[in-house]
Amino acid sequence: MIHKVRIGFDTRAAFLDPHRGFGRIARSLVEALLAQAPGEVVPFVPHGYPVPPRWYPLAAHIVQLRRPRRGAFVVDPLAWSLTAPHQRLDVLHLPAWGVPPGLRTPVVATFHDATPFLFPSPASRWKRWRGRLAIRSLARAAAVHAVSHHAAAEAVAFARVTGERVHVVHWGVGFPFVPPEQPGPGEHVLFVGGGEPHKNLEVVLAAYRLARSEVLPNLVVAGPAAADPTVAARLGEGPLGGRIRLAPALSDERLASLYGDALATVVPSRHEGFGLPALEAMACGSPVLAARAGALPEVCGDAAELLDPDDPAAWRDALLALQNSAEKRHRLRTAGLARAALFTWEKCAREMIAIYRELTRERNALT
C-alpha cells in the first residue's frame, strides 16, 4: 500500500502569467498531479482568481494565497509563513520564484536556468539582483528539481546545492499541442518567447535581412516578445516591418494552431534551461530549427536541425532548404512527433510524485 502524502503546489504562475511558458507549465503539471494523486495535492492559488471547477473533486484542499500578486520575493516569506503551517503539508513544491526563508515544510524547488548570472539584462539592477537571489535561495530546499541535465549542472554551480539533492525531471507536453490532421501549409515562420537578449530573436531578424530571404514567408513573433512595446517598436522599423506579425497573449489552442501551420519554428536562444517552445512545436508537427546551445540539444535530440546561434546565414539557409524540400519537412516533422511523445505531463507528474514521497519517507525516518 502506497502511503499518501499531502503535497502543496504553488500554481500562481498559471493564473498570473497564463500566456507564458511558466504559466502553461504550472497549469499542466498541477492537473497531471491532481489526476495521478487524487486527494493528495493542495494547490495554492492567488487570491481572487477563479479556480477551474475540475480541480475541486481531485484536490485535498485549495488554498488562496493573498500575496504576492506576482513574484514579489521580498513579501513571499510572510505569505507562506502565515498560510503553509495551517495546511499540514508533507512537502511543498515551489516551481517558479525561489524558496523563502523560515519555512518548516520541506520544499522541492524547481531550478530553470542560470540566466541571471550568465547574460546581461536590460532589467533594472533590482530585478537582476532579485533573480540571482531567487537562485541562491534554492540552497534552502530539501530537494531541487532541475528541468534538464544541463540545468542540473548549473544548479550545482550557481545555486550552491550538492548533486545528490538535485533531481532531473523534464517538462512534458500535451493537449492542445497535438498535430493537425494534415501537415500545415507552411504559411509562416514562428518564433515563440520573450524579447530578452539571450532569446536571440535578433539572429532571425538578421537572417531575414540577408539576400535571398525575401522569398521566405512572413515571420510571426508570438508570446511575451510580441507584447513588449520596446520589442514591437523595433520590429516595426525598416523594410522588415511589413513581413513581421505580432501575436501576443495567445490561448493555448491558437498557439498550437500557429505551430501546426508553420514552415518551421525557430528557437535561436543562446541559453535555455529546457526550451518549451521547441517541445511544443515538435508535438504539433512543426519542423524545428534550434540553437546548438543550453539544453536545446538535450530536449530536441536528433529531431531538430541545430544551428550556430550567431550565424544568420545558417538560419536563412536552413529555412530556404525547408521551403524547397518537402522530404526534409516530412523528415523533421516525423522525427519531432516521435521525440515529443517521450515527454508527457503524466510522466513528469509520476517522477515528481516519486520525489515527494521519497522526501517524505526520509523525513519521517528522522523523526
C-alpha positions in Angstrom: 0.0 0.0 0.0 1.3 3.4 -1.0 1.3 5.9 1.8 -0.5 9.1 0.8 1.3 12.4 1.2 -0.1 15.9 1.4 1.6 17.8 -1.5 1.4 21.6 -1.6 1.9 23.1 -5.1 2.3 26.8 -5.9 0.1 27.3 -9.0 0.2 31.1 -9.1 2.0 31.3 -12.4 -0.9 29.5 -14.1 -3.2 32.4 -13.1 -0.8 35.4 -13.2 1.1 34.5 -16.4 -1.2 32.2 -18.3 0.3 33.1 -21.7 3.9 32.5 -20.7 5.8 29.2 -20.5 5.8 29.3 -16.7 2.0 29.6 -16.6 1.4 26.8 -19.1 3.9 24.6 -17.1 2.3 25.3 -13.7 -1.2 24.6 -15.0 -0.3 21.4 -16.9 1.8 19.9 -14.1 -0.7 20.6 -11.3 -3.5 19.0 -13.4 -1.4 15.9 -14.0 -0.5 15.7 -10.3 -4.2 16.0 -9.4 -5.1 13.2 -11.8 -2.3 10.9 -10.6 -2.5 11.6 -6.9 -6.2 12.5 -6.2 -6.8 13.6 -2.6 -3.1 14.4 -2.0 -2.4 17.7 -3.8 -3.1 21.1 -2.2 -3.0 23.8 -5.0 -2.1 27.3 -3.8 -3.8 29.9 -6.0 -3.7 33.7 -5.9 -6.5 35.4 -4.1 -9.4 36.5 -6.2 -8.8 34.3 -9.3 -11.4 31.7 -10.4 -10.2 28.1 -10.0 -11.1 25.5 -12.7 -14.0 23.5 -11.3 -12.4 20.2 -12.4 -9.7 20.8 -9.7 -12.1 20.6 -6.7 -13.0 16.9 -6.7 -9.4 15.9 -7.1 -7.6 18.3 -4.7 -7.1 17.6 -1.0 -7.8 21.3 -0.5 -7.4 24.6 -2.5 -5.8 27.5 -0.7 -5.9 31.1 -1.7 -2.6 32.9 -1.1 -3.2 36.6 -0.7 0.3 37.8 -1.5 2.1 38.4 -3.7 0.2 39.2 -6.8 3.4 38.4 -8.8 6.8 37.1 -7.8 7.4 39.7 -5.1 10.2 37.7 -3.5 10.5 40.0 -0.5 6.9 39.5 0.7 6.7 35.8 -0.1 8.0 34.7 3.3 5.2 36.5 5.1 2.5 34.9 2.8 3.9 31.4 3.2 4.6 31.7 6.9 1.0 32.7 7.6 -0.5 30.1 5.3 1.6 26.9 4.9 1.6 25.8 8.6 -2.2 25.5 8.7 -2.2 23.0 5.8 -0.4 20.0 7.4 1.8 19.6 4.3 4.3 16.8 4.0 6.1 18.7 1.1 5.7 22.0 -0.8 6.7 22.3 -4.4 7.7 25.9 -5.5 8.1 25.8 -9.2 8.8 29.4 -10.1 10.0 32.0 -7.7 12.6 30.7 -5.2 12.4 29.5 -1.6 11.5 32.0 1.1 13.3 31.7 4.5 11.7 30.3 7.6 9.5 27.6 6.0 9.4 24.5 8.2 7.7 22.4 5.5 10.3 20.5 3.3 10.5 22.3 -0.1 11.0 20.9 -3.5 12.2 23.9 -5.6 12.4 24.0 -9.4 15.6 25.3 -11.0 15.1 26.5 -14.6 18.4 28.1 -15.6 21.2 30.4 -14.5 20.4 33.2 -17.0 20.6 36.0 -14.4 24.2 35.0 -13.8 25.3 34.4 -17.4 23.7 37.1 -19.5 23.4 40.9 -19.2 19.8 42.0 -18.9 18.1 45.3 -19.7 16.1 44.8 -16.5 16.8 47.1 -13.6 19.6 46.4 -11.1 16.9 45.4 -8.5 15.3 42.8 -10.9 18.7 41.3 -11.7 19.6 41.1 -8.0 16.2 39.5 -7.2 16.7 36.9 -9.9 20.1 35.9 -8.5 18.8 36.0 -5.0 16.0 33.6 -6.0 18.5 31.2 -7.5 20.7 31.3 -4.4 17.6 30.7 -2.2 17.4 27.2 -3.7 20.1 26.2 -1.2 17.2 26.2 1.4 15.3 23.5 -0.5 15.2 19.9 0.7 15.4 18.8 -2.9 16.0 20.7 -6.2 14.1 19.8 -9.3 16.2 20.5 -12.4 14.3 20.7 -15.7 17.2 19.2 -17.7 20.6 17.6 -17.1 22.0 20.9 -18.4 20.1 22.8 -15.7 21.2 20.3 -13.1 24.8 21.1 -13.7 24.0 24.8 -13.4 22.1 24.3 -10.2 25.2 22.8 -8.6 27.4 25.6 -9.9 25.1 28.6 -9.2 22.5 27.6 -6.6 25.1 26.1 -4.3 23.4 22.8 -3.9 25.1 19.4 -3.8 24.5 17.0 -6.7 22.7 14.4 -4.6 20.0 16.9 -3.8 19.3 17.6 -7.5 16.7 15.5 -9.4 16.3 15.8 -13.2 12.7 15.7 -14.4 11.9 17.0 -17.8 8.8 19.0 -18.5 6.1 17.5 -20.7 3.7 18.4 -23.4 0.0 17.5 -24.1 -3.3 18.7 -25.4 -3.9 21.0 -27.2 -0.3 20.8 -28.5 -1.1 18.0 -31.0 -0.5 17.8 -34.7 -3.2 18.8 -37.2 -4.8 16.1 -39.3 -2.9 17.3 -42.3 0.6 18.9 -42.3 0.3 22.7 -42.2 0.7 24.9 -45.2 4.0 26.4 -44.1 2.5 29.9 -44.3 4.9 31.5 -41.8 8.0 31.0 -39.7 7.3 31.1 -36.0 9.2 32.5 -33.0 7.7 32.0 -29.5 9.3 33.5 -26.5 10.5 36.7 -24.8 12.4 39.6 -26.1 15.4 39.3 -23.7 18.8 39.4 -25.4 19.6 35.8 -24.7 16.4 34.7 -26.5 18.3 35.9 -29.6 15.4 37.0 -31.8 18.0 39.2 -33.5 19.7 36.4 -35.3 16.4 35.5 -37.0 15.8 39.2 -37.9 19.3 39.4 -39.3 18.6 36.2 -41.4 15.5 37.9 -42.8 17.6 40.9 -43.9 20.0 38.8 -46.0 19.9 38.4 -49.7 17.5 35.6 -50.9 15.5 35.7 -47.7 12.8 37.8 -49.5 11.2 34.5 -50.7 10.7 33.2 -47.1 7.2 33.5 -45.6 6.4 36.1 -43.0 7.8 35.8 -39.5 5.3 35.5 -36.7 6.6 36.7 -33.3 4.4 35.2 -30.6 4.2 35.5 -26.8 5.9 37.9 -24.5 8.2 39.4 -27.1 5.2 40.5 -29.1 3.6 42.1 -26.0 6.8 44.1 -25.2 6.3 47.6 -26.6 10.1 48.1 -27.0 10.4 45.0 -29.0 7.3 45.7 -31.0 8.6 49.2 -31.9 11.9 47.8 -33.0 10.3 45.1 -35.2 8.2 47.7 -36.9 11.2 49.6 -38.2 12.7 49.4 -41.6 11.8 47.1 -44.5 11.1 44.1 -42.3 8.1 45.9 -40.7 5.7 44.5 -43.4 7.0 41.0 -43.1 6.5 40.5 -39.3 3.3 39.7 -37.5 2.9 40.1 -33.7 0.8 37.7 -31.8 0.8 38.5 -28.0 -1.4 36.9 -25.4 -2.4 33.8 -27.3 -4.6 31.0 -26.0 -3.0 27.5 -26.0 -5.3 26.5 -28.8 -4.3 29.4 -31.0 -0.6 28.9 -30.3 -1.0 25.2 -31.2 -2.6 26.3 -34.5 0.4 28.6 -35.2 2.8 25.8 -34.6 0.9 23.5 -36.8 0.7 25.9 -39.7 4.4 27.0 -39.6 7.0 26.2 -42.2 9.3 26.0 -39.2 9.5 27.1 -35.6 12.8 28.8 -34.8 14.3 28.6 -31.3 17.5 30.6 -31.5 18.2 31.1 -27.8 21.8 31.3 -26.7 20.7 29.8 -23.4 17.8 27.6 -22.3 17.3 25.5 -19.2 14.7 23.5 -21.2 13.2 25.1 -24.2 9.4 24.5 -24.0 8.6 26.1 -27.4 10.8 23.5 -29.2 9.0 20.7 -27.5 5.5 22.2 -28.2 6.5 22.8 -31.8 7.6 19.2 -32.3 4.4 17.9 -30.7 2.4 20.0 -33.2 4.3 18.6 -36.2 6.3 21.8 -36.9 9.8 21.3 -38.1 12.2 22.9 -35.6 15.4 24.9 -36.1 17.1 25.3 -32.8 20.3 26.8 -31.5 23.1 24.5 -30.6 23.1 25.9 -27.0 21.9 25.3 -23.5 19.5 22.4 -23.1 18.1 22.6 -26.6 20.2 19.7 -27.9 19.1 17.6 -24.9 15.5 18.3 -25.5 15.5 18.1 -29.3 17.8 15.2 -29.7 18.1 14.4 -33.5 14.6 15.6 -34.2 15.6 19.3 -34.9 18.2 20.9 -37.0 20.7 22.5 -34.6 22.4 25.8 -35.8 25.0 28.3 -34.6 23.1 30.9 -32.7 25.5 33.6 -34.0 25.3 32.8 -37.8 22.3 34.5 -39.5 23.3 32.9 -42.9 22.9 29.5 -41.4 19.4 30.2 -40.2 18.4 31.7 -43.6 19.9 28.7 -45.5 18.1 26.2 -43.2 14.8 28.0 -43.7 15.3 28.1 -47.5 16.2 24.4 -47.5 13.0 23.5 -45.7 11.0 25.7 -48.0 12.4 23.9 -51.0 12.2 20.3 -49.8 9.0 18.5 -48.8 11.1 15.5 -48.0 13.1 17.4 -45.4 9.9 18.9 -43.9 8.4 15.5 -43.6 11.6 14.0 -42.0 11.8 16.7 -39.3 8.1 16.5 -38.7 8.1 12.8 -38.2 11.2 12.9 -36.0 9.8 15.7 -34.0 6.5 13.9 -33.3 8.4 10.8 -32.2 10.7 12.9 -29.9 7.8 14.8 -28.4 6.0 11.6 -27.5 8.8 10.9 -25.0 7.9 14.0 -23.0 4.4 13.8 -21.3 2.9 15.5 -18.3 1.9 12.2 -17.0 5.5 11.0 -16.9 6.6 14.3 -15.4 4.0 14.0 -12.7 4.9 10.4 -11.9 8.5 11.3 -11.4 7.7 14.3 -9.3 5.4 12.3 -7.1 8.2 9.8 -6.5 10.5 12.7 -5.3 7.8 14.0 -3.0 7.2 10.5 -1.5 10.9 9.8 -1.1 11.5 13.1 0.6 8.6 12.4 3.0 9.9 8.9 3.8 13.3 10.3 4.5 11.9 13.0 6.8 9.7 10.5 8.7 12.6 8.2 9.2 14.4 11.0 11.0 11.5 11.8 13.3 
